Structure formats: C-alpha cells, structure tokens
Amino acid sequence: MTATITYPSHLLSASFHLRTTTTKNALRLHSPSTQGPERSPHYLKAGSSCLGVKLGEVFQKTRLNISCAINMAAGQSGDPEKINFDHLMNKARKIWDRSPQPVKSFPWKRALENFTQLILDLFVMVVKYLCVPLLAVSSLSEMSYCAHQKKLLLVPIPVLIGIIVAGVVKETALELSPLLKDAEVPWHLIVTAIVFTLIKLPGPYYPYWGRIFIPHFANGVLWRTLLFAFS
C-alpha cells in the first residue's frame, strides 16, 4: 500500500499565488512599457547627442578663454618691466634732485675712472705673479724633453733669439705709440705675452725640430716681457 501525503489547501493556494506574482514581475521587468522613456534607445541617442553638444560648447569656451589669456599675456608681457624701469628711473631722478649740493658736485666720473684703474692694476699684478711659476714649470718641462732627445745644448740659441725679439717688439710699440711710455697699464706687453703664449702652447704638436726651437723661442720672449713688466 502506498501512503499519500495531503497538503492543506491554503498552502497550495499560497505557493500558486507566489509563482504567479513572480512571473508577472519578471514579465513587467522585461516588457518595453516598464522600462520607461529613460531606458528607450531613442532617448539614449538623444541624451548622448545632447551631452556631446554640451561637451563641445564647454571645450570651445575653454579654448576661447585660454587663447584670450595667452593673447592678453603676450600683449602685456613687456608692460610691467617697462613700468618698473620707468618707476625706478623716476625714483632715482627724485633722489638726485633732493640730494645736497656737495653730493651733486662730487666728481663721480673721476672716481669711477680711478676705481676702474685700481681694479686693472690689481688684475695685472696678480697675473704677473702667477705667470712666473707657470712659465718656470713649462720651461723646465720643455728643457726635460730636449734633454731626453739629447738636444739640451741647443736650448740657449732659441732663448737668446726670443730675448732679442722681445726687445725689438717693445721698442717698435713705443715708437708707434709714444703714449705707451706713460700708460698705467702696459697694453703692448700684455698683447706680446698673449701672442707668444699662443705660439708656445701647441709645442708638443709641432714637428721634431719645431718642438725643440719654437717653445724655447717663445720662452725667451715671455721671460723678457715679464722683466719689462716688473721694471
């Protein structure tokens, strides 16, 4: 015998009602009428087009504002500097006008010339005392090369020629410009030292006999020029 299980009628009706409600809700969710106008394809297209138009307007306004700002900056870039310079000039002119008469009558131009001359004298003095050890070291190096090549006995010949040439160059410069005798800065000696230093520097790149004679010839000129500078 098979036993049958009976369920109460109210339970069956409740389950049937629940299934019916679930099915209706699912149909309502998937039906086009329940999606509303905001979920329709036409509305989505219209919304996207409106959004694109708004973004385009925003980009155009932003680009216009940036271009206007750049143009304004380019047009007024030099104005603040000019205004500041004019303002400083006006201030300086007012201060000068309000200055006492002893300040105005002071020889400022002569003081500037004296200060410049003092700076030049100090520079020349420092250069002179620095050139002595540099020239001594370079001369010893070039003499050691000649000793290595067994040509040390030939060194005095270009040195004596250089000493004679330095005297000739000095006398020629003084004859061409007598004002150099009383000049506070010996420009002719400075020019001579620069020229023969440039001749001396490429010594290792000269040919064989050039490496022996040319640097020592330049050394003779430079030693005589330094002697003139200290005398």
GIJO-V888991 format. One record per residue. N is the residue number from 1. OMEGA is omega as a letter, one per 20 degrees, with the letter a starting at -180 (999 if undefined). BURIAL is b if it has 16 or more other ideal C-beta (glycine too) atoms within 10 Angstrom, else e. Layout:
BEGIN
N OMEGA BURIAL
N OMEGA BURIAL
END
This chain:
BEGIN
1 r e
2 r e
3 r e
4 r e
5 a e
6 r e
7 r e
8 a e
9 a e
10 r e
11 r e
12 a e
13 r e
14 r e
15 r e
16 r e
17 r e
18 r e
19 r e
20 r e
21 r e
22 r e
23 r e
24 r e
25 r e
26 r e
27 a e
28 r e
29 a e
30 a e
31 a e
32 a e
33 a e
34 a e
35 r e
36 a e
37 a e
38 a e
39 a e
40 a e
41 a e
42 r e
43 r e
44 r e
45 a e
46 r e
47 r e
48 r e
49 r e
50 r e
51 r e
52 r e
53 r e
54 r e
55 r e
56 r e
57 r e
58 r e
59 r e
60 r e
61 r e
62 r e
63 r e
64 r e
65 r e
66 a e
67 r e
68 r e
69 r e
70 r e
71 r e
72 r e
73 r e
74 a e
75 a e
76 a e
77 a e
78 a e
79 a e
80 r e
81 r e
82 r e
83 r e
84 r e
85 r e
86 r e
87 r e
88 r e
89 r e
90 r e
91 r e
92 r e
93 r e
94 r e
95 r e
96 r e
97 a e
98 a e
99 r e
100 a e
101 r e
102 r e
103 r e
104 a e
105 a e
106 a e
107 a e
108 a e
109 r e
110 r e
111 r e
112 r e
113 r e
114 r e
115 r e
116 r e
117 r e
118 r e
119 r e
120 r e
121 r e
122 r e
123 r e
124 r b
125 r e
126 r e
127 r e
128 a e
129 r e
130 a e
131 a b
132 r e
133 r e
134 r e
135 r b
136 a e
137 a e
138 r b
139 r b
140 r e
141 r e
142 r b
143 r b
144 r e
145 r b
146 r b
147 r e
148 r e
149 r e
150 r e
151 a e
152 a e
153 r e
154 a e
155 a b
156 a e
157 r e
158 r b
159 r b
160 r e
161 r e
162 r b
163 r b
164 a e
165 r b
166 r b
167 r e
168 a e
169 r b
170 a b
171 r e
172 r e
173 r b
174 r e
175 r e
176 a e
177 a e
178 r e
179 a e
180 r b
181 a e
182 a e
183 r e
184 r e
185 a e
186 a b
187 a e
188 r b
189 r b
190 r e
191 r e
192 a b
193 a b
194 a e
195 a e
196 r b
197 r b
198 r e
199 a e
200 a b
201 a e
202 a e
203 a b
204 a e
205 r e
206 r e
207 a e
208 a e
209 r e
210 r e
211 a b
212 a b
213 a b
214 r b
215 a b
216 r b
217 r b
218 r b
219 r b
220 r b
221 a b
222 r b
223 r b
224 r b
225 r b
226 r b
227 r e
228 a b
229 r b
230 a e
231 999 e
END
